[in-house]
């Protein structure tokens, strides 16, 4: 059982990293079936791992961008590219992370990562 403090900390960090609007919208759209996954993510990803001191948010964001591109998780990649910018990552740093993906995970993964990242960055610039 996760304590309320960790869940509250996770919700706070998630909101700061992903943006309050996104975090609130995703919880509002959670069904009874998917709610346990949202709670697990809030508790473990955000309240445990993202709350650790070992890496800063910029570094965690770049790692997430690379992992999500490597795994071809395009919707989540777009979310985390926007989070990376919110956490202080530059377009060049995101490009470099995606080039690493292309070299180590394959050009198709890198190409798709660049496509998704560019769309997410353009969306941010249009706001």
C-alpha positions in Angstrom: 0.0 0.0 0.0 1.3 3.4 -0.9 1.1 6.1 1.7 -0.8 9.4 1.0 2.4 11.4 1.2 4.0 9.6 -1.7 0.9 9.9 -3.8 0.6 13.6 -3.1 4.3 14.1 -3.9 3.9 12.1 -7.0 0.8 14.2 -8.1 2.7 17.4 -7.4 5.8 16.4 -9.4 3.7 14.9 -12.3 1.8 18.2 -12.5 5.0 20.3 -12.5 6.7 18.1 -15.1 3.8 17.4 -17.5 1.8 20.5 -16.9 -1.2 20.9 -14.6 -3.7 20.8 -17.5 -2.4 17.6 -18.9 -2.1 15.9 -15.5 -5.7 16.9 -14.5 -7.1 15.9 -17.9 -5.6 12.5 -17.8 -7.0 11.8 -14.4 -10.4 13.1 -15.3 -10.5 10.7 -18.3 -9.4 7.7 -16.2 -12.0 5.0 -16.1 -12.6 2.7 -13.2 -10.6 0.1 -15.1 -7.6 2.4 -15.8 -7.6 4.3 -12.5 -5.3 1.7 -10.8 -2.7 2.3 -13.6 -2.8 6.0 -13.1 -2.4 5.6 -9.4 0.5 3.2 -9.9 2.2 5.7 -12.2 1.6 8.6 -9.8 2.9 6.6 -6.8 5.9 4.8 -8.4 7.0 6.8 -11.4 6.4 10.3 -10.0 6.3 9.8 -6.2 9.3 7.4 -6.0 11.6 7.7 -8.9 11.1 11.3 -10.1 11.3 12.4 -6.4 14.8 11.0 -6.0 17.8 13.3 -5.8 20.2 11.3 -8.0 19.3 13.0 -11.3 17.7 16.3 -12.1 14.5 16.7 -14.0 16.4 17.8 -17.2 18.4 14.5 -17.2 15.3 12.4 -16.4 13.5 14.1 -19.2 16.2 13.4 -21.8 16.4 9.7 -20.6 12.6 9.5 -21.0 12.7 11.0 -24.5 15.3 8.4 -25.5 13.6 5.5 -24.0 10.2 6.3 -25.3 11.6 6.9 -28.8 13.5 3.6 -28.6 10.3 1.8 -27.6 8.2 3.6 -30.3 5.8 4.9 -27.7 4.8 8.0 -29.8 2.0 9.4 -27.8 4.0 9.3 -24.6 7.1 10.6 -26.4 5.2 13.7 -27.4 4.1 14.3 -23.8 7.7 13.9 -22.6 9.2 16.1 -25.3 7.0 18.9 -24.0 7.9 18.0 -20.5 11.6 18.1 -21.4 11.3 21.6 -22.7 9.4 22.5 -19.5 12.3 21.0 -17.5 14.9 23.2 -19.4 16.0 20.9 -22.2 16.8 22.6 -25.5 15.8 21.6 -29.0 19.4 20.7 -29.6 19.6 18.4 -26.6 16.4 16.6 -27.6 17.9 16.2 -31.1 21.1 14.7 -29.7 19.1 12.3 -27.5 17.2 11.2 -30.6 20.4 10.7 -32.6 21.6 8.4 -29.8 18.4 6.4 -30.3 19.0 6.2 -34.0 22.5 4.9 -33.5 21.7 2.3 -30.8 18.1 1.4 -31.5 17.9 1.8 -35.3 17.2 4.6 -37.8 13.5 3.9 -38.0 13.2 4.5 -34.2 15.2 7.7 -34.6 13.2 8.9 -37.6 9.9 8.4 -35.8 11.3 10.0 -32.7 12.3 13.1 -34.7 8.8 13.2 -36.3 7.0 13.1 -33.0 9.4 15.4 -31.2 9.2 18.0 -34.0 5.4 18.0 -33.9 5.4 18.4 -30.1 7.9 21.3 -30.3 5.8 23.0 -33.0 2.8 22.6 -30.8 4.6 24.2 -27.9 5.8 27.1 -30.1 2.2 27.6 -31.4 0.9 28.2 -27.9 
